[in-house]
Amino acid sequence: YSRTVGEVSCQGTSTVDYMVLTGNAWVYRYTSTKTLRLMQADAKSRNIGLWAKPAVEPYLWRKGIRQ
């Protein structure tokens, strides 16, 4: 898609890791690492961020299947 891809970090912490750990990002299930999936599971178990209320997976939202 002719996109520039990069990694952003602040004081040695990956922005992606921080967002997933705090429940503010959804992990893409096909290309994410096991570490990111575990971070997401932790955020879900703590009911924080996106997980504070029932969430609809992005692919279902795009298909119009909403709660």
C-alpha positions, 0 to 999 in steps of 0.5 A: 500500500506504499505506507511508511511503517515504523516503531514508536517508543518513549523512554524505552517502552514500545507504544504498541506494548503500552497501548495493548497493556492499558487496553487501548488497542486491539491485537490483530489476531493474524500477525500479532506476537504471542507476547502481544496476545498475552498482554491483551488477555491481561488487559481483558482480565483486568477489564480495562480500556476497551475491555471495560464494557462488552467489545465487538471485534473490529472485523465484525464491526466493519461487517455491520454486526454491532451490539 
